[in-house]
Amino acid sequence: MSPTGIRTRARQGFPRLTGRVFRARMLKVQSAFREHGIEALLVTRPSSLRYLSGFTGSNGLLVLRSRSVVLVTDGRYQVQAREESMRAVRVVIVRGSLIEGAVRTGFLRKLSTIGFDDSAVTLRMYRDMKRVLSSASLKPVAGFIEDFAEVKEALELAALKMAARISDSVIAQLLPLVRPGVQECDLASEITYRQRRLGAERDSFEPIVASGPRTAMPHARAGSRTLREGDAVLFDLGCVVSGYGSDITRTVFLGKPDPRLRKVYGIVRSAQDAALQAVHAGVSARAVDAAAREVIARAGYARNFPHSLGHGIGLEVHERPRLAPSSKDTLRAGHAITIEPGIYLPGAGGVRIEDDVYVHDRGCDLLTHSPRELIQL
């Protein structure tokens, strides 16, 4: 697809919720109340608010009971909340504390146990909850919504694919700009501009551009360093389409690569191949991590691979499952994950190759398609 075609398709948008999808999600969540011993659920995490109601504002509280859904927000979002939310969601506009506003409306009366995601609640809000809901027991249920949201539906997959397509196109556009004398920060600016130009809502995260010895820092921020002949150049970028993000990394070489990094590139590529071959529904995330880590360890670089192999992607750029030695997650059909092995040599540089994949029963499908072969510019 041409850049113009990508831009047109991305800007058409991907409807996040239909009545059927909304009802199915509500049924799953509300039917799990008994299992978790709660009568209602308070939702504050922005990604969960969007997943359940369609609302994208920065200040919202969703109150779910067995037969009702209420979105509480402030006056800034009076129009937006009603435009974005499903018809079945009752929108309530309040001033001040959202939880106090929810209590004033009466939606939390006569409840003995209320669940909340303690990983997404500030200390101040928790204190407000304890104060105004003193007659009810507050039960932490971290990950409640994520249990359902980590398996992607067809419309979600379409948005993930479009985000990946945009990032692939940007990498192709970026390579001709990689030349001696260009600063890392200039390339990072090009990434943001070009992703937005192709129809993305925003970056998934601040783009990483590192060159030369700075590629040995896995999370280097783009700086003022000027690219030089012989540099390794690492790009880690992603964009968001209809709420769903991409995350891709490529390492290229400006001129003839350092022999050590040429060798390392081949090892990282082999490690990624081993991990991709290990991915399928039912396999433990830890086993996939081990498949890549074994290749790197066998080559003598175990200490130079300091991060996990990958993570889930969706409405958040880092979500479950986590692919790491300590992970207890199991891959499921419908997971969208990253596979991103890397080797980093302090003083010399580093290599990381990252792709987004969609998990199914027989294996996985690549969502990102930028070349993985060693590129010498």
N, C-alpha and C positions, 0 to 999 in steps of 0.2 A: 504494500500500500504506500502511495506517495505521501510526503509530508502534508500536502493539502488534504488528501483523503483522511489521514490520521486526525488532523485538526478538526475537520468537519464531523467525523464520527465521534470524537471525544466530546465535542461541544454540544452534541445532541443530548448527551447525558444518558445515564442508565438508571431507570426508575428503581429506587431502592426498595420501596414497599408497594405491594398491591394489597387489596383487601384480603385476598386468599393467603398471601405470605404473612401478613400481619396476624391474621387469626391463627395460623399454624404456629407462629412463634409464641403468641400469647398462651395458646393451649399447652405448649411444651413447658413454658416457664411456670404457669399457674398450677399445672398438674404436679409439679415437683415441690409445691409448698409443703404438702404433708410429709414427704420424705425428709425434708429439712426441718420439720417441726415449727413452721412459721405460718402466720395468717396473712401477712402482707410483706411486701418488699419495697425498700427505699433504694432508688437507683440514682447515682450522682455522676458516675464516670461518663464523660462525654461520648465515648465510642459506644457504650451500652445504651445511652439515651438515643443515639442515632439509630442503632440496630433495632431497638424496640418500638420507637415512635416516629422516626424520621427527622426529629428536631436536631438542628446543628448549632444552636446557640451555645455560648460559653457559660451560661448560668441557668441550670435547670435541675429540678428534682422530680423524678417520676415515682408516683405512688401506685403500686400494683396490688390490687386485692383480687380475690377469686373471680369477681364478676365486674370489675371496673378498673379503668386506667386513667390516672389524672396526671397531667403535666403542670407543675408549678414553676413559674418563672417571673421575671420582673418586667416592668413596663417597656424596657428597650426592645423586648422581643414580642410585644403584643401582636403585631401583624405577622411576623415571621413564624411564630409558634403555630398560629392557626393555619398558615399556608403550608407549612412543612409537615405537620402532624396528621396522622390518620384521623378520619372522622370519628372513630370510636374513642379517641383520646380526648378527654375533657381538659381544656386549657384554663388555668386559673392564674391571673396576674396579681401579684402581691407586692407590697413594699417591705423592704428590710429582709429579715431572715426568712429563707424559703421554708424551713421546717416549721417555724412559728406560723407562717401563712398557711401551710398545709393543715396544721392543727386547728386553726381558726375556721377553716372550711368544714370541718367535721369529718373528713375522710379517714381519720385515724382513730375514731372513737370505738370503744368497746373491743379493743384488741389486747390480747394478753402477750403475744410474742410477735415482734416485728424484726425481719431480717434486714441486714444492710451489708454492703461491701466495705469492710474495714480498710481495704487497701486503697480505697478511693475517697475516703472521708477525712477531712482535716480535723485536727484536735479541737479547733473552735467549734466546728459543726457537730462533732461528737458530744461536746459539752452541752450544746444547744439541744441536741436530741435527748440527752439524759434529763435535762431540766424540764423540757416541755412534754416529754413522754414518760414522766415519772411513774405512771400507773402501769406501764407495759414493760416487758422484758425485751431488751435489745440483743439480738443474736447475730454475731458476725458470720457471714456466709460468703467469704471472699471467693471469687471465681465462679459464682453461681451462674451469671449470664454467659461468661466465657465458655462454660461447658457446652452450651448450645451454639454459640457464635463461631467456634473454631472450625466447624465443618461448614464449608462454603456451598451456597446454593448456586443455581445456574446464573442468575443475574449478578451475583457477587463475582463469580468466575469471569464473566464477561468484562466487568470493570477491572479486575486484576490483569486480564490479558491486555486490555487497552493501555493501562498504566505501564505495563512491561514493554509494549510496542513503542510507546512514546520514548521511554528511556533508551531502548535499543536505537531508535532513530537519532537521538541526541548524541549517543556515543559515536555513531557514524559521522555525524556532522562535526564532532569535536576533534577527531583525529587529524584533519588537515590543519587545525589551529595549533597543534602541538609542535613547537619548533623552538630553537634556541632564542633566548631573549624574552620569551613570554613569561609572565608571572603566574604563579599558582592561583592567586586570587582572581586574576582576569579569567582564567578557565572556569573557576567556580561560578563566577557571574554569568558566563556564557551558558553553563548548565541550567541555572535557574531561569534565565531568559528564554532559552530554547524550549525547555519543558513547558513553560507557560504559553509560549507561542504556539505550541502544538496542541494546546487545549487542556493541559493539566490544571487542576485547582490550585496546586501549590507543590512545593518540594515535600517529600516524605520526611526529610530531615535535612540539616545543613550539609550540602555536598562536601565530600572530602576530596581534596586534590593535594597529593604529596609527590615530591620529586626528589631524585637523588637519595642521599642517606635518610631523608625524612620519611621515605616509604617504609622504614623499619618501625614506624609508629602506627599501630593499627588504626587509631582514631585521630590521626593528625588533622589539624585544622588548616585550611588553605591559607598560606601566608604570602609574604612578599618575595619569597625566593624566586630567582629567575632560572628557568630551565636551561640546562647545558647539554652539549653533545655527550652522549654516553649515559645519560640519566635513565633510570627507571622512572616511570610516571604512573601513579596509581590514582584511579578514579573510583569513588564509591558514591553512587547517586540513586535517587529514586523520586517518583512523583506520585501524586494522588489524583485519581479519577473517580468522581462520585463517592468519595470517602475512602476508597480502597487504594493501597499503595504498592509500589514496586520497590525493589532494592537490589541493585546489581553492582558488582565491582569488576573492573578490568585493570590489568597492569600491562603497560606497553613500554617499549624502549625507544629512546631517541638516539638513533645511531646504533653502533655495535654494543651489545650488552656486556656487562662484566661477566666473565666466565662462571663465577660463583652463582650469580643470579640467573644465568641461562640454565644452569643445572637445577637450581631451586624451582624455576618455572616448570620444568618437566615433572618434578616431584609433586608439586602442588596440583598440576593438571591430572596426574595419575591418581592422586588422593581424591580429587573431586569425582573422577570417573568411578572409583571404587565405591564411593558413597552413593552416587546415583544408581549404581547397579544394585545396591543393598536396599534401596527405598521401595517399600510396598506396604499396603495396608496390613496391619497386624504385627509388623516388626517393631521392636522397641527403638525409641529415639536414641538410646544409649548405644545400641548395636550399630546404627548408621554412623554415629560419631566415631565409634571404634574402627569401622572399616577404613575411614580416611586417616585416622590417627595412627593406625598400624603401618600404613604406607610411609607416612612421614617419619615415624619412629625407626622403621627398618632402614631408612636412609640416613639415620643419625641426627635428625633434627627435632626430636621429641620436645626438647626444651624451647624450641623456637616457634612452637604453635601454642600460644598462650590463651586462646579464647575458644569458645564453644564452636561447634561446626555450623550451627544454624539456629533458626527460630521460625515460628509461625509469622505470617503476614496477613493483614486484612485491614480492618478499620484502624488498627494500630500497627506501626511498622515492626514492633516487637511484641508478639503475643504467643500464646501456647500453640503448638508444643515447643519445648526447648530441646535442642539436640546437643547434648553435652554428656560427659562421663557420669555425672551425678543425676541425670534426668530419670524420672520415673514415668515419663509419658510414653504412650504407644501410638504409633502413627495410625490414622484412620483414613478411609476413603473420603475425599473431600477436603483434606488438609491442604493448605497452601504454605509452603515452607521455603526457606533459603538453604542452600548448600554452599558454604564459604570457607574452605580451608585456606590457611595462609602460613607462610614461613617468613620470619623477620630476623635479619642479621644486623645487630647494632653496629653502626659505623659504615656499613656497606649498602643496606637497603632491604627491601622486602617485596614479597609477591603475595597477592591474594586474588583468587578468582571466585566470583560469587554469581549464582544464578537462582532464579525463582522457579519452583516446580510445583506441580499439582499431583497429589498422591491418589492413586487408584489401586484396585485389587491386584492388578498385574504388574505394577511398578509405578512409574511416574512420567509425566509429560513436562517438558521444559516450557516455561512461560516466556523466558527471556532467550533471545537467539543471537546475540552478538557473538562474533567469532571468538573461540577459545584458544585458537592457535597463537603461538608467540608472534607478536606483531613488532616489526622493527621499522621505524619511520625514518 
